[in-house]
Structure formats: structure tokens, C-alpha cells
Amino acid sequence: METLEIKSATLSDLELIVPLFDAYRVFYEQSSDFDASRSFLKERFLNDENIIFLALENDRAVGFTQLFKTFSSVSLQPFYILNDLFVSPQLRKKGVGEALLNHAKSFCQIQGFKGLALETAANNPAQKLYERLDWEKDEEYLHYFWKNTNIN
């Protein structure tokens, strides 16, 4: 791998992020839709609702992670949900995901936030990376989700 840079993305980076974000969604068995991906990301940026770190190899976008801010009522502290992490398939196992995760951890520390939470598919091989980087699998709490069947 050549020179890897991790940068904080802005709305001006939208066209670099869209193909990666769309590929991420396809990985999770969604239909490819560049327009919907672009619209979703643009709205998050315009409403200051997300933080995206973009991995660039020689100015080519090769990965990203997206964070959303939330709060713990129990600890009375803010934390981030690391909602999305994606690395181009040809660059997996070359340190890009690790660099993105470590950048997100450093950002969280600088902000003075409680930590980072993430969820992933049970069969996602990235679990080994998370555990190697000191992420702890929550064996104590269950995750539930209610789905509103009145929308798509």
C-alpha cells in the first residue's frame, strides 16, 4: 500500500464517499442506488448529523467510517455510534480498516466522549479486527429493534 491519509470528510468530499457508501450498502444486501446514497449523505452533512473519516490512498478514496453522536442516560455522557465502516475489497487486510478505527478512537478521546459503540453482522469477519483493537463484545446486554412496518 502506498501513502494512506485519513481525513475528516466534508460535503465537498461527497462524490468521493458515495461509491464507497453505496458498496457498503450492497455489502449489507441493499440494492445499489447512488442517488439515494448521495441524498442521504448530503442531508447528514447539511444538518451536521454525522462525522465521516475518509481513507485516501494517493488521493483515491479507499474506505470510510461514519459516526453519529448519541448519549448515555445512565452514565450521563455522550458517545459515538460507529455506524458504518467500509474498505474497498482490494485493500482489505492492508491496514485501512485499522487506521480508520484508530482514527475514530483518537477523535473520541480528543472530544472527551465516553467511547464508541458499533454493531455488525454475526458473520462479519471484521470482528477479529475489532477484538484485536480492544473492542469488547457485549455479552451482557441484548440488542432489540422495533421496525415500523408503515414505511419502506
N, C-alpha and C positions, 0 to 999 in steps of 0.2 A: 504494500500500500504506500502511496506517495504521501503528500502532505495533507493531514486531516485537520480541519478547523471546525470548532463548534461555535456557533454564533446564535445570539438571540434574534429570532426572526421578527420581522415587521410586515405590515401589509404590502410593502414593496417587494417582499420575497414570495408573495402568494403563488406566482406561476412556477416557482421552483418547488414549492411544497405540494401543490395539487397532484402531480403524478404519483408522488410517494404516498400521499394520503389516500388516493384512490386505490393504489395497490394494497395498502393496509386494509382497507375495507373489503377488497376482493379476497384477501387472505382469510378474513372472517366471514366468508361466504355471502357477501353482498354483491349486487350487480355493479359493474363499473359504471360510474356516472361522474364525469369530470365537472359538468356544470353544477350538479348538486354539491359536490365536494368543494368546489370553488365558492359557491354561495354560502355554505356552512362556515367555512374558514373565514371568509371575508366578514361575515356577521360577527363572529367571535372577536376578530381583531377590532372592528369598528366599535363594538360595545366593551372593549377592554376586558374580555371574559376569559382569555387564555394566555398562556405563555408557551411559545414553541421554541425549542432549541433545534437548530438545523445543522446537520453534519455535512460539511463540504470537503470533497477530495479534489484538489486542484480546481476549485470553483464549480464543481459539479455536485449537485445535491445527491447524497447517497443514504441519508437517514434523517429521522426526526423523532422528537418526543414532544408530547403536548401535555401541559399541566393545567389543572383547574384548581382554584383556591376554594377551600371549604373550612369548616370549623368543627372542633370537638366541644360539645356542650359539657362533657364530663371533665375534661382537663382544662377547659376554658382557654384553649389555644387554637390558632389557625394551623392548618396543614394543607398540603397539596395532594391532589389525586393525580398520579401519573396515569393518565387515561389512555394514552397511545404511545407506542414505541414501535418503530419500523425501520429496518435496514434493508437496502436493496439486496436481493438474494445473492448476487455475485460477490458481495462484500461481507457476508455473514461469516462469523468466526474469525474476523480480522481486527477486532477491537473497536469497531464503530459503536455497537450497542453498549459496550462497557464505557466508552468515552461519553456517550450521551447520558447514561445512568449516573456516572460520576459527576458530570457537569450539573445535572439536576440536583444531586445530593449537596454539592457545594453551594448552589444557588439557595437551596432550602436553609442551609446553615447560615449563610450571609443574611438572609431575611429574618433569621431567628424563629423560624417556624418549627412546630413540633416534629414534623417528619413528612414522609411521602408514603402514600398508600397506592397499591395497584392491585388489579385483579387480572387474571389471564385464563385462557382455556386450560383445562386439566391436561391436555396433551401437548401443550406448547413446550418445545424443547428449551426455550429461553429460561425456564425455571432454574436450570442448572446455573446459568449466569447470575440470576437474581440471588440465589443462595450463596454463590461464591463471593458476591459483593455485599454480604451481610444483611440481605433482606431476609426477614423471618416469615415463614409461612404461618398464618394464623390458624392454629388448631383449636382455639378456644371459642371462637365466635362463628356463627353461620351467616352466610350472606343470602338475603331474600330479595326478591324483586317482584313488584306488582306491575303487570302490564295492562295499560289502558287499551282495551280492545275497540274503543270508539274511534281510534285514529290508525293510520297505516303503520 
